[in-house]
Amino acid sequence: MQVRFLGFNFSIDSKSLTLDDYVNNMIGRHGQSYKLSEHDRFLYFNSTYSENYYVGLLVTVKDQKTFCELVRNSGKLVVRVNELDENTNLMDFNFFIINKVTGLGVYQYYHQSCSLNSFGHFNNRRFSEFNDYMIETEIAETPQQLRTPAKEKSIKFKYRGKLSWEILVRSENLKNLIQEFQRVKTFEFSFFTPTVEEPEFKPLNNYIKKKLTRFSFNSKSPVTILADAISDIVRTNDIDKGKVTGIDQDGIERILRITNNPDNFGEYAYDTVATKINSLDIEQFEKSWVVQELLSKCNEYKHIFEVKTK
């Protein structure tokens, strides 16, 4: 089994809350468990270990108490069922880092651990809870005589926003990833210094920096056909900046950002990585080998992670 470093982007569109606000809120909630699917998850952040990056760890705790082993006994393969100790649980680990300015980051993933898309959805829900908490707190702190419907509406508007995530993908991987969608919503891309064919826009030709093209698809559009068509357009026109938005099998919106940069920033054997974090103190996760390796990769590819996406 391979451990991979995958690229992603976080962005928050609130006028009042920033990524830094969200991270600091989550730091104050270390040790709190959250349900995602059937498992409990613990999210850890550190905002001071690195000058340029938030570093983090998502721990998934599994409640199964037995596991199976395949044992060779007298030349035969035998299944052996073992039980975990009373105070022991199986767990998955996903380390990650996020650039404090750009929101671009790297996520460590292996098969059957929390997927990058589920990780984005998980943080989206935590930000929504943080958003609601800020609204409720400000309303509660407003003097009763001033707590009018108009005032409550203005407070809700003040904190309006969400945390969005995008998965960085190379154009050659785009078709297969689109085919995982239940539905494709939009496809958009841009050309720098394009020309326009429409007569009314001809006078603008010398001044256009880029032209954004956006396609929206109805909910019954066949995903396979769209995946073929979109990947052909990207390949034929050598498009390296664009994105495809769709809905996955769990009903979660998912965004694939097309890039000409790597979408896999490292690959390691699971046994090698697991050995390097043996006996790791969760309270000091930032000192782990995985975090050091993630930071090293972002330094190696700083031209990617330190440039804000458009």
DANORQUI-V8198 format. One record per residue. N is the residue number from 0. PSI is psi as a letter, one per 30 degrees, with the letter a starting at -180 (999 if undefined). OMEGA is omega as a letter, one per 20 degrees, with the letter a starting at -180 (NA if undefined). Layout:
{{N PSI OMEGA} {N PSI OMEGA}}
This chain:
{{0 k a} {1 k r} {2 k a} {3 k r} {4 j a} {5 k a} {6 k r} {7 l r} {8 k r} {9 k r} {10 k r} {11 k a} {12 g r} {13 k r} {14 f a} {15 f a} {16 k a} {17 l r} {18 e r} {19 e r} {20 e a} {21 e a} {22 e a} {23 e r} {24 e a} {25 e r} {26 e r} {27 f a} {28 g r} {29 k r} {30 f r} {31 k a} {32 k r} {33 k a} {34 k r} {35 j a} {36 b a} {37 g a} {38 l r} {39 k a} {40 k r} {41 k a} {42 k a} {43 k r} {44 l r} {45 k a} {46 f a} {47 f a} {48 e r} {49 k r} {50 e a} {51 f a} {52 k r} {53 k r} {54 k a} {55 l r} {56 k r} {57 k r} {58 k r} {59 k a} {60 k a} {61 k a} {62 g r} {63 k a} {64 f r} {65 l r} {66 l a} {67 k r} {68 k r} {69 j a} {70 k r} {71 k a} {72 j a} {73 h r} {74 f r} {75 l r} {76 k a} {77 k r} {78 k r} {79 k r} {80 k r} {81 l r} {82 k r} {83 l r} {84 l a} {85 e a} {86 g a} {87 k r} {88 k r} {89 k a} {90 l r} {91 l r} {92 k r} {93 j r} {94 l r} {95 l r} {96 k a} {97 k r} {98 k a} {99 f a} {100 e a} {101 f a} {102 f r} {103 k a} {104 a r} {105 k a} {106 k r} {107 k a} {108 k r} {109 l a} {110 k r} {111 f r} {112 a a} {113 k a} {114 l r} {115 e r} {116 e r} {117 e r} {118 e r} {119 e r} {120 e r} {121 e r} {122 e r} {123 e r} {124 e r} {125 e r} {126 e r} {127 e r} {128 e r} {129 e r} {130 e r} {131 e r} {132 e a} {133 e r} {134 e a} {135 e a} {136 e a} {137 e r} {138 e a} {139 e a} {140 f r} {141 k r} {142 k a} {143 e a} {144 f r} {145 f a} {146 i a} {147 l r} {148 e r} {149 e r} {150 e r} {151 e r} {152 e a} {153 e r} {154 e r} {155 e r} {156 e a} {157 e a} {158 g a} {159 k r} {160 l a} {161 l r} {162 k r} {163 l r} {164 k r} {165 k r} {166 k r} {167 k a} {168 k r} {169 l a} {170 e a} {171 f r} {172 f a} {173 e a} {174 e a} {175 e a} {176 e r} {177 e a} {178 f r} {179 f a} {180 l r} {181 e a} {182 k r} {183 k a} {184 e a} {185 l r} {186 k r} {187 k a} {188 l a} {189 l r} {190 k r} {191 k a} {192 h a} {193 l r} {194 l r} {195 k a} {196 f a} {197 k a} {198 e a} {199 f a} {200 f a} {201 e a} {202 f a} {203 f a} {204 e a} {205 f a} {206 f a} {207 k r} {208 e r} {209 l a} {210 k r} {211 k r} {212 k a} {213 k r} {214 k r} {215 k a} {216 k r} {217 l a} {218 f a} {219 g r} {220 k a} {221 k a} {222 e a} {223 e r} {224 e r} {225 e r} {226 e r} {227 e a} {228 e a} {229 e a} {230 e r} {231 e r} {232 e a} {233 e a} {234 e a} {235 e a} {236 g r} {237 h a} {238 k r} {239 g r} {240 j a} {241 a r} {242 l r} {243 k r} {244 k r} {245 l r} {246 k a} {247 a a} {248 f r} {249 g r} {250 g a} {251 k r} {252 k a} {253 k a} {254 k r} {255 j r} {256 k a} {257 k a} {258 l r} {259 g r} {260 l r} {261 k r} {262 f r} {263 j a} {264 g r} {265 l a} {266 k a} {267 l r} {268 k a} {269 e a} {270 e r} {271 e a} {272 e a} {273 e r} {274 e a} {275 f r} {276 g r} {277 k r} {278 g r} {279 k r} {280 j a} {281 e a} {282 f r} {283 h a} {284 f a} {285 f r} {286 g a} {287 l r} {288 e a} {289 e r} {290 e r} {291 e a} {292 e r} {293 e r} {294 e r} {295 e r} {296 e r} {297 e r} {298 e r} {299 e a} {300 h a} {301 f r} {302 f r} {303 e a} {304 f r} {305 g r} {306 k a} {307 k r} {308 l r} {309 999 NA}}
